[in-house]
Amino acid sequence: MSQAAAPRRALSATEIVSQLSKLNGEQPLGWRLIDGALEKSFRFKDFHHSIGFVNAVAFIANAENHHPDLAVNFSQCTVRFSTHDVNGISASDFLCASKVDALLV
């Protein structure tokens, strides 16, 4: 069962900092908290690879019923997760962010 099936709640600032630290680990350019959302930019060698990544993110988003905002250009995709129905960041955002990271492992 996906995380999205559980009731969502906004995480506290302390929970967000803790989860963000776990999510990023040692990554120097990991997920960041920007304007109330988790955001990370991914770079690719060309548009074809960028769109392949977007399609994989869409698959995750549909499976989790939790859809990010995406900004796509030739060689980059920026992914932003927040939970609109709780007006904040929830565990679903961190779950989906970790699954997006796993695409590039």
Buried (B, 14 or more C-beta within 10 A) or exposed (E): EBBBEEEBBBBEEEBBEEBBEEBBEEEEEBBEBEEEBBBBEBEBEEEEBBEBBBEBBEEBBEEBEBBBEBEBEEEBBBBBBBBEEBEBBBBBBBBBBBBBBEEEE
